[in-house]
Amino acid sequence: MRIKVINPNTTRSMTERIAAGARAVAAPGTEIVAVSPAMGPVSIEGHYDEAVSALGVLDEVRRGERDGIDGYVIACFGDPGLRAAREVARGPVVGVAEAAMHAASFIATGFSIVTTLERTCDIARQLAESYGMARFCRGIRGTDLAVLDLEKPGSEARRIITEECRRALREDRSDAIVLGCAGMTDLAAAIAAALDAPVISGVEAAVKMAEGLVALGIGTSKRGAFAAPLAKRYVGLLEGFAPPGESGR
């Protein structure tokens, strides 16, 4: 099967690290196609960034449908464009925040999310509520690290994140940690070993969930809310995003 992992930001080095994490857990015979959109922000750190990046995500899903991709992972903890992507895709589309929170709920009675900038904590909280995970989520902690700090050689990011995870286990009385940024994917194993507690990277969790759904032959329902977008004309810069079937009227 072919799983397309979409990093919604345009920083290629981060896409490569996300790809490495995805390939490390992919089953034999699963091809990971990791991409960054051709357009969008270099990092996603707020509602505006998410809204703009969703267009790049949708463009990559549309390309994936033409290329015969079996399933998709949206590799940003805000899960930008997730529901819209499900309208476009025949196969499953899994967001990393959605996957990580559900995985944590399977193995712990409560988890904390440790993320980057404080301003993104509210986005994580809204997602936890939307996904029915609020009763498991005992805390959401920002470290005030910028997303691109994770890319800097010699950065203190790993130490800062590890210490915040340690505090979360103690102060929130959590049993597991969810890392709240896809760019943290390469930190999960080391932090888990340091804390002797489960630490979940959404990239790996989402890949395994997407694989499982494809293996079961379960795609996105085309009834109701996730039916294909209605054909109509789009104008201006978004003309090329018009759904197929537009009659031109």
PyMOL commands that set and color helices and strands:
alter all, ss='L'
color gray80, all
select helices_A, chain A and resi 12-25+47-67+82-88+96-107+118-130+147-151+157-171+182-195+202-215+224-226+236-241
alter helices_A, ss='H'
color red, helices_A
select strands_A, chain A and resi 2-6+31-35+71-74+93-95+111-115+137-142+176-179+199-201
alter strands_A, ss='S'
color yellow, strands_A
deselect
rebuild
show_as cartoon
